[in-house]
Amino acid sequence: MQTLNDQLGLYTDFYELTMAQGYFLSGKKDEQVTFDYFFRTNPYDGGYLVFAGLGEVLRLLEYFNYSDSDIEYLEKTGLHPDFIKYLRHFRFRGKIISMREGEIVFPGEPILRIEGNIIEAQLIETMLLNLLNFQSLVATKAFRIKLVSKAKTFIDFGLRRAHGLGGIHASRAAVIGGASATSNVLAAKIFDIPVSGTLAHSWIQSFDDELEAFRTFAEIHPDNTILLVDTYDTLKSGVPNAIKIAKEMEPKGQKMIGIRLDSGDLAYFSKRARKQLDAAGLDYVKIFASNQLNEHVVKSLDEQEAPIDAFGIGTEMVTGKPEAALDGVYKLAECNGTPRMKISENIEKVTLPGKKEVYRYYDEEGFFYRDGILLANENPDEAEYIYHPHHPEKYTRVSHLKKEKLLHLVYEDGQSTEKQPSLTEIHNYLMSRSALLPSEHKRFIKAHIYKVGISKNLYNLRCELMKKVNSKLCQTEIKPN
């Protein structure tokens, strides 16, 4: 029986294969191209995106090939025998130049660049988009929760509500965003994530009474006793019975870790439960909360000073709710050294041509200030200004500012060029970058829009290509300053 890693060449849309066959049969298979991955709109009405999924792209690319059974299947689809023969020996040998996983990124800028022959660059499109769009969306959601949970921890509880096997990558992305552990055992094993979990209501319901259920669980799991207290009556039954068990454990040298609230008014119940626990001398027993939580609920609980120590976050985090998907796209920017671009009546969908680099500029206090997109052959020290992509009368002088190149080589000749960081290292990098992002970009209501500009040379190149097809979207080139 095959595993997923044995058949990743089929991790694609069929039109990628039909285009690849067209390139092959028309003699274009050796043309060298550049594709850009970027997104157009910040999710959650926020001010940024957390870039996630890169590690999985690089790992799975090494398995992107066609097994004998894949070839047998593709023969039945009507693809040309010569092209199928070509696929038998297919491997992605191109380059990937990317921002670091965990980077804070913004709409319109190339986050990742793919260089290679036209067939290999085309065939990996769907897998790359699938992995990066979903994980970036979930990581951003998790990070928003992290920002408002402050020093409190939260755990990924979402597998049962996740979208099929997407739940595996959702757990990975949640940890990048800030989750400290997961209930998802398979993801915990694959990605080396701390695993967490105690009991559900069914455990308690399977006993004749709640106290017996609590006592039995504590006897079996004395070092991991967290009792779910809302099966019947939270304040009159659940919490009092948990207190009895905690007191029974103390003479044995054991300590209950906590109780969990999973329904009702969490602010009210946590305050009342805290009073009951403290009155019983159980100030060390923590309160955990779950039940359809998101960043807004967590923020509200904090503002109400609810004495909750940790959260279990499920559905809304691992599905990226309320966003259905991230609008990340994969667009051709260069073919055989010639810049290419997509032109649209919708100016926001006009792409940036050519091979490009992205630079981050810092203000005098060391905070993120602007991102600039330049042509790869430009000297960044000579770019005095960056311009609004569609309104060149809006520009910023950047030549005097400290800058940082964001794209670097991560994959070449069929393998990663460096050891991949752990999820903890990726999250720590995210936290270090967040500290440099001004707070107005992180607020939930009317987040300030971070400015991303393009160089004069890039703007003029785009204008030149537009005029070749008689586009009226660009009439004025930027003159030398």
C-alpha positions as CSV (number, residue, x, y, z in Angstrom):
1,M,0.0,0.0,0.0
2,Q,1.3,3.4,-1.0
3,T,1.9,6.3,1.5
4,L,1.4,9.9,0.7
5,N,5.1,10.4,0.2
6,D,5.1,7.8,-2.5
7,Q,2.7,9.7,-4.8
8,L,3.3,13.4,-4.4
9,G,3.5,13.9,-8.1
10,L,-0.3,13.6,-8.2
11,Y,-0.6,16.3,-5.5
12,T,-1.7,18.7,-8.2
13,D,-4.5,19.9,-10.4
14,F,-4.9,18.2,-13.7
15,Y,-4.5,21.4,-15.7
16,E,-0.9,21.6,-14.4
17,L,-0.3,18.3,-16.1
18,T,-2.0,19.3,-19.3
19,M,0.0,22.5,-19.5
20,A,3.2,20.6,-18.7
21,Q,2.4,18.2,-21.5
22,G,1.8,21.1,-23.8
23,Y,5.2,22.6,-22.9
24,F,6.8,19.2,-23.5
25,L,5.2,18.5,-26.9
26,S,5.7,22.0,-28.2
27,G,9.4,22.1,-27.5
28,K,9.2,24.5,-24.6
29,K,10.3,22.1,-21.9
30,D,13.7,23.6,-21.4
31,E,12.6,27.2,-21.1
32,Q,13.7,28.8,-17.9
33,V,11.1,30.7,-15.9
34,T,10.5,32.6,-12.7
35,F,7.3,32.4,-10.7
36,D,6.3,34.5,-7.7
37,Y,4.2,33.5,-4.8
38,F,2.3,36.4,-3.1
39,F,-1.1,37.2,-1.6
40,R,-3.4,40.1,-2.2
41,T,-5.4,40.8,1.0
42,N,-4.6,40.6,4.7
43,P,-6.9,38.1,6.4
44,Y,-9.2,38.9,9.4
45,D,-9.2,42.7,8.4
46,G,-5.8,42.7,10.0
47,G,-2.5,44.4,9.1
48,Y,-0.2,41.5,8.3
49,L,0.2,37.8,7.5
50,V,2.4,35.2,9.2
51,F,4.2,33.2,6.5
52,A,4.0,29.5,7.3
53,G,4.3,26.2,5.5
54,L,7.7,26.6,3.9
55,G,9.2,23.7,5.8
56,E,6.6,21.3,4.5
57,V,7.0,22.6,0.9
58,L,10.7,21.9,1.1
59,R,10.3,18.5,2.7
60,L,7.6,17.3,0.4
61,L,9.4,18.5,-2.8
62,E,12.0,15.8,-2.2
63,Y,9.1,13.2,-2.7
64,F,7.5,15.0,-5.7
65,N,7.8,12.2,-8.3
66,Y,5.8,9.6,-10.1
67,S,5.7,6.0,-8.9
68,D,4.9,3.0,-11.1
69,S,1.2,3.1,-10.0
70,D,1.1,6.9,-10.7
71,I,2.3,6.3,-14.2
72,E,-0.2,3.5,-14.7
73,Y,-3.0,5.8,-13.5
74,L,-1.8,8.7,-15.7
75,E,-1.8,6.4,-18.8
76,K,-5.5,6.1,-18.3
77,T,-6.1,9.8,-18.4
78,G,-5.2,10.2,-22.0
79,L,-1.8,11.9,-21.6
80,H,0.7,11.4,-24.4
81,P,3.0,8.4,-24.0
82,D,6.1,10.5,-24.6
83,F,5.2,12.9,-21.9
84,I,4.4,10.0,-19.5
85,K,7.8,8.6,-20.2
86,Y,9.3,12.0,-19.3
87,L,7.4,11.9,-16.0
88,R,8.9,8.6,-15.0
89,H,12.2,10.4,-14.2
90,F,10.8,13.7,-13.1
91,R,12.3,15.5,-10.1
92,F,12.1,19.2,-9.1
93,R,15.7,20.5,-9.7
94,G,14.9,24.2,-9.6
95,K,15.6,26.8,-7.1
96,I,13.4,28.3,-4.4
97,I,14.3,31.7,-3.0
98,S,12.1,32.6,0.0
99,M,11.5,34.6,3.0
100,R,12.0,32.8,6.3
101,E,9.2,30.8,7.7
102,G,7.6,32.8,10.5
103,E,8.3,36.1,8.7
104,I,5.6,38.8,9.0
105,V,4.6,39.7,5.4
106,F,2.3,42.0,3.5
107,P,0.1,42.0,0.4
108,G,1.6,42.2,-3.0
109,E,5.2,41.4,-2.2
110,P,6.9,38.2,-3.5
111,I,7.2,36.0,-0.4
112,L,8.8,33.1,-2.4
113,R,10.4,32.9,-5.9
114,I,10.6,29.7,-7.9
115,E,13.2,29.4,-10.7
116,G,13.6,26.4,-13.0
117,N,12.4,24.9,-16.2
118,I,8.8,25.7,-17.2
119,I,7.6,22.1,-16.6
120,E,9.0,21.7,-13.1
121,A,7.9,25.2,-12.0
122,Q,4.4,24.5,-13.3
123,L,3.9,21.1,-11.8
124,I,4.6,22.1,-8.2
125,E,2.2,25.1,-8.2
126,T,-0.8,23.4,-6.7
127,M,1.0,21.7,-3.9
128,L,2.9,24.9,-3.0
129,L,-0.3,27.0,-2.9
130,N,-2.1,24.3,-0.9
131,L,0.5,24.2,1.8
132,L,1.4,27.8,2.0
133,N,-2.0,29.4,1.8
134,F,-3.6,27.2,4.5
135,Q,-0.8,27.2,7.0
136,S,-0.2,30.9,6.7
137,L,-3.9,31.5,7.3
138,V,-4.0,29.3,10.4
139,A,-0.6,30.6,11.7
140,T,-1.9,34.1,11.5
141,K,-5.1,33.2,13.4
142,A,-3.1,31.5,16.1
143,F,-0.7,34.4,16.4
144,R,-3.6,36.8,16.8
145,I,-4.7,34.6,19.7
146,K,-1.2,34.6,21.1
147,L,-1.1,38.4,21.1
148,V,-4.2,38.7,23.3
149,S,-3.5,35.7,25.5
150,K,-0.3,37.4,26.6
151,A,1.6,35.2,29.1
152,K,-1.2,32.6,29.2
153,T,-0.9,29.5,27.1
154,F,-3.2,27.9,24.6
155,I,-3.4,24.4,23.2
156,D,-4.6,23.3,19.8
157,F,-7.9,21.3,20.3
158,G,-9.1,21.4,16.7
159,L,-8.5,18.1,14.9
160,R,-12.1,16.9,15.2
161,R,-13.4,20.0,13.6
162,A,-10.6,20.5,11.0
163,H,-11.0,20.0,7.3
164,G,-10.0,16.3,6.9
165,L,-6.3,15.7,6.7
166,G,-5.8,19.5,6.7
167,G,-6.0,19.1,10.5
168,I,-2.4,17.7,10.4
169,H,-1.0,20.9,8.9
170,A,-3.3,23.1,10.9
171,S,-1.7,21.8,14.1
172,R,1.8,22.6,12.7
173,A,0.7,26.1,11.8
174,A,-1.0,26.7,15.1
175,V,2.3,26.0,16.9
176,I,4.1,28.4,14.7
177,G,1.5,31.0,15.6
178,G,1.9,30.3,19.3
179,A,0.1,27.2,20.5
180,S,2.2,25.4,23.1
181,A,0.8,21.9,22.5
182,T,-1.7,19.9,20.5
183,S,-4.3,17.2,21.1
184,N,-3.5,15.9,17.6
185,V,-1.4,12.8,18.2
186,L,-0.4,12.3,14.6
187,A,0.7,15.9,14.1
188,A,2.6,15.7,17.5
189,K,4.6,12.7,16.3
190,I,5.3,14.1,12.8
191,F,6.3,17.6,13.8
192,D,7.6,16.9,17.3
193,I,4.9,18.9,19.1
194,P,4.1,18.4,22.8
195,V,0.9,16.4,23.0
196,S,-1.8,17.2,25.5
197,G,-5.2,15.9,26.6
198,T,-7.1,14.5,29.5
199,L,-10.8,13.6,29.4
200,A,-14.1,14.4,27.7
201,H,-17.7,14.4,29.0
202,S,-18.2,10.8,27.8
203,W,-15.7,9.6,30.5
204,I,-17.8,11.2,33.2
205,Q,-21.1,10.1,31.7
206,S,-19.9,6.5,31.6
207,F,-19.8,6.4,35.5
208,D,-22.8,6.3,37.8
209,D,-21.8,9.6,39.4
210,E,-19.4,12.5,38.7
211,L,-17.3,12.1,41.9
212,E,-16.6,8.4,41.1
213,A,-15.5,9.4,37.5
214,F,-13.2,12.1,38.9
215,R,-11.7,9.8,41.5
216,T,-11.0,7.0,39.1
217,F,-9.3,9.4,36.6
218,A,-7.2,10.9,39.3
219,E,-6.1,7.5,40.5
220,I,-5.0,6.5,37.0
221,H,-3.5,9.8,36.0
222,P,-2.2,11.4,39.3
223,D,0.4,13.5,37.4
224,N,-2.0,14.8,34.8
225,T,-5.3,15.4,36.6
226,I,-7.4,18.1,34.9
227,L,-11.0,17.6,35.5
228,L,-13.9,18.7,33.2
229,V,-16.4,20.2,35.6
230,D,-19.4,21.2,33.5
231,T,-21.0,17.8,32.6
232,Y,-23.9,18.4,35.0
233,D,-23.7,21.5,37.1
234,T,-20.5,23.5,37.1
235,L,-20.7,25.4,40.4
236,K,-22.9,23.1,42.5
237,S,-21.4,19.7,41.4
238,G,-18.4,19.9,39.1
239,V,-16.2,22.3,41.0
240,P,-17.1,21.0,44.5
241,N,-16.4,17.4,43.4
242,A,-13.1,18.5,41.9
243,I,-12.2,20.1,45.2
244,K,-12.9,16.8,47.0
245,I,-10.6,15.0,44.7
246,A,-7.8,17.6,45.0
247,K,-8.0,17.2,48.8
248,E,-7.8,13.4,48.6
249,M,-4.7,13.7,46.4
250,E,-2.8,16.0,48.8
251,P,-2.1,13.4,51.5
252,K,-0.6,11.2,48.8
253,G,1.9,13.9,47.8
254,Q,-0.1,14.6,44.6
255,K,-1.4,17.8,43.2
256,M,-4.3,18.3,40.8
257,I,-3.2,20.4,37.8
258,G,-6.5,22.1,37.1
259,I,-10.2,22.1,36.1
260,R,-11.6,22.8,32.7
261,L,-14.7,24.9,31.8
262,D,-16.2,24.0,28.4
263,S,-19.6,25.8,28.4
264,G,-21.5,28.8,29.7
265,D,-20.3,32.2,30.6
266,L,-16.6,31.6,31.0
267,A,-15.9,34.9,32.7
268,Y,-18.6,34.3,35.3
269,F,-17.9,30.6,35.9
270,S,-14.1,31.1,36.1
271,K,-14.5,33.9,38.7
272,R,-16.9,31.8,40.8
273,A,-14.8,28.7,40.4
274,R,-11.6,30.6,41.4
275,K,-13.3,31.7,44.6
276,Q,-14.3,28.2,45.5
277,L,-10.9,26.8,44.8
278,D,-9.1,29.5,46.8
279,A,-11.5,29.2,49.7
280,A,-10.5,25.5,49.8
281,G,-6.8,26.3,49.9
282,L,-6.3,25.2,46.3
283,D,-4.8,28.3,44.8
284,Y,-2.4,26.1,42.8
285,V,-5.2,24.5,40.9
286,K,-5.4,26.2,37.5
287,I,-8.5,27.0,35.4
288,F,-8.5,26.0,31.8
289,A,-11.2,27.1,29.4
290,S,-12.4,25.8,26.0
291,N,-15.6,26.1,23.9
292,Q,-15.6,27.9,20.5
293,L,-12.9,30.4,21.5
294,N,-11.2,32.8,19.2
295,E,-9.0,35.9,19.6
296,H,-11.9,38.2,20.2
297,V,-13.3,36.0,23.0
298,V,-9.9,35.6,24.6
299,K,-9.4,39.4,24.4
300,S,-12.8,39.9,26.0
301,L,-12.0,37.4,28.8
302,D,-8.8,39.3,29.5
303,E,-10.6,42.6,29.7
304,Q,-13.1,41.1,32.1
305,E,-10.2,39.9,34.3
306,A,-11.4,36.3,34.1
307,P,-9.0,34.2,36.1
308,I,-8.3,31.7,33.3
309,D,-4.8,30.3,33.1
310,A,-4.9,28.6,29.7
311,F,-7.1,28.0,26.8
312,G,-8.0,25.1,24.5
313,I,-8.7,26.6,21.0
314,G,-10.3,24.4,18.4
315,T,-12.6,25.1,15.5
316,E,-12.0,28.7,14.8
317,M,-8.2,28.4,14.8
318,V,-7.7,25.3,12.7
319,T,-10.2,26.3,10.1
320,G,-9.0,29.9,9.9
321,K,-12.6,31.1,10.6
322,P,-14.1,33.4,9.4
323,E,-11.8,33.5,6.4
324,A,-12.5,30.7,3.9
325,A,-9.0,30.8,2.4
326,L,-6.0,33.0,1.9
327,D,-5.9,34.5,-1.6
328,G,-2.3,33.5,-2.2
329,V,-1.4,33.2,-5.9
330,Y,1.4,31.9,-8.1
331,K,2.2,34.0,-11.1
332,L,4.7,33.9,-14.0
333,A,7.2,36.8,-13.8
334,E,9.9,35.9,-16.3
335,C,10.4,33.5,-19.2
336,N,13.9,32.9,-20.8
337,G,15.1,36.2,-19.3
338,T,12.1,38.2,-20.7
339,P,9.9,39.8,-18.1
340,R,6.2,38.6,-18.2
341,M,3.2,40.0,-16.4
342,K,-0.6,39.5,-16.2
343,I,-2.7,42.6,-17.1
344,S,-6.2,43.0,-15.9
345,E,-8.9,45.6,-16.0
346,N,-8.8,45.2,-12.2
347,I,-5.7,47.1,-11.4
348,E,-5.1,45.2,-8.1
349,K,-4.7,42.0,-10.2
350,V,-2.0,43.5,-12.5
351,T,1.2,41.6,-11.5
352,L,4.8,42.8,-11.2
353,P,7.1,41.6,-14.0
354,G,10.7,40.3,-13.8
355,K,12.9,38.7,-11.2
356,K,12.6,40.7,-8.0
357,E,14.0,41.1,-4.5
358,V,12.3,42.4,-1.4
359,Y,13.9,44.8,1.1
360,R,12.6,45.8,4.5
361,Y,13.4,49.3,5.6
362,Y,13.6,50.3,9.3
363,D,12.8,53.7,10.8
364,E,15.1,55.6,13.1
365,E,13.8,53.7,16.2
366,G,14.5,50.3,14.6
367,F,10.9,49.4,13.7
368,F,9.6,48.0,10.4
369,Y,8.8,51.1,8.3
370,R,8.3,50.1,4.6
371,D,8.9,47.1,2.3
372,G,10.4,47.8,-1.1
373,I,10.2,45.5,-4.2
374,L,13.1,46.0,-6.6
375,L,14.3,44.3,-9.7
376,A,16.9,41.6,-8.9
377,N,19.5,43.3,-11.0
378,E,19.1,46.7,-9.3
379,N,21.6,48.0,-6.8
380,P,19.5,48.6,-3.7
381,D,21.8,51.3,-2.5
382,E,20.9,53.3,-5.6
383,A,17.1,53.1,-5.0
384,E,16.4,56.5,-3.4
385,Y,12.7,56.2,-3.4
386,I,10.0,53.5,-3.4
387,Y,6.6,54.3,-5.0
388,H,3.0,53.3,-4.5
389,P,2.5,50.4,-7.0
390,H,-0.5,52.2,-8.7
391,H,-0.2,55.9,-7.6
392,P,3.4,57.1,-8.3
393,E,2.7,60.5,-6.9
394,K,2.8,58.7,-3.5
395,Y,6.4,57.8,-2.6
396,T,8.8,57.5,0.3
397,R,12.5,58.3,0.4
398,V,14.4,55.2,1.7
399,S,18.0,55.7,0.7
400,H,18.9,56.9,4.2
401,L,17.3,54.0,6.0
402,K,18.7,50.8,7.3
403,K,17.5,47.9,5.1
404,E,17.4,44.1,5.1
405,K,17.1,41.7,2.2
406,L,14.3,39.3,2.9
407,L,14.6,36.6,0.2
408,H,17.3,33.9,0.3
409,L,18.0,30.6,-1.3
410,V,16.4,27.7,0.5
411,Y,16.2,24.9,-2.1
412,E,18.5,23.8,-5.0
413,D,19.5,20.7,-6.8
414,G,16.7,18.6,-5.3
415,Q,17.3,19.4,-1.6
416,S,17.1,22.1,1.0
417,T,20.2,24.3,1.3
418,E,20.1,24.5,5.0
419,K,18.8,22.6,8.1
420,Q,15.2,23.4,8.7
421,P,14.4,25.1,12.0
422,S,12.1,23.5,14.6
423,L,8.6,24.8,15.1
424,T,9.7,26.4,18.3
425,E,12.6,28.2,16.5
426,I,10.1,29.4,13.8
427,H,7.7,30.7,16.5
428,N,10.6,32.5,18.3
429,Y,11.6,34.1,15.1
430,L,8.0,35.3,14.6
431,M,8.0,36.8,18.1
432,S,11.2,38.6,17.4
433,R,9.8,40.0,14.2
434,S,6.5,41.0,15.9
435,A,8.4,43.0,18.4
436,L,9.6,45.2,15.5
437,L,6.2,45.7,13.9
438,P,4.5,48.8,15.2
439,S,1.5,48.1,17.4
440,E,-0.9,50.0,15.1
441,H,-0.5,47.2,12.5
442,K,-1.4,44.6,15.1
443,R,-4.7,46.0,16.4
444,F,-7.9,44.2,15.6
445,I,-10.0,47.3,14.7
446,K,-8.9,49.3,11.6
447,A,-5.4,48.0,11.6
448,H,-3.0,50.5,10.0
449,I,-2.0,49.5,6.5
450,Y,1.7,48.7,6.1
451,K,3.2,50.4,3.0
452,V,4.8,48.3,0.3
453,G,6.4,50.2,-2.6
454,I,8.2,49.4,-5.8
455,S,11.3,50.9,-7.3
456,K,11.3,53.4,-10.2
457,N,12.8,50.8,-12.5
458,L,10.2,48.2,-11.7
459,Y,7.4,50.7,-12.1
460,N,8.7,51.8,-15.5
461,L,9.2,48.2,-16.6
462,R,5.6,47.4,-15.8
463,C,4.5,50.6,-17.7
464,E,6.5,49.6,-20.7
465,L,4.9,46.2,-20.9
466,M,1.4,47.6,-20.4
467,K,1.9,50.0,-23.3
468,K,2.9,47.1,-25.6
469,V,-0.6,45.7,-25.3
470,N,-2.2,49.2,-25.4
471,S,-3.2,49.1,-21.8
472,K,-4.5,52.4,-20.4
473,L,-3.8,51.5,-16.8
474,C,-0.3,53.0,-17.0
475,Q,0.2,56.2,-18.9
476,T,3.0,57.9,-17.1
477,E,6.5,56.7,-16.4
478,I,8.4,57.9,-13.4
479,K,11.1,60.3,-14.5
480,P,14.6,60.5,-12.9
481,N,14.6,62.5,-9.7
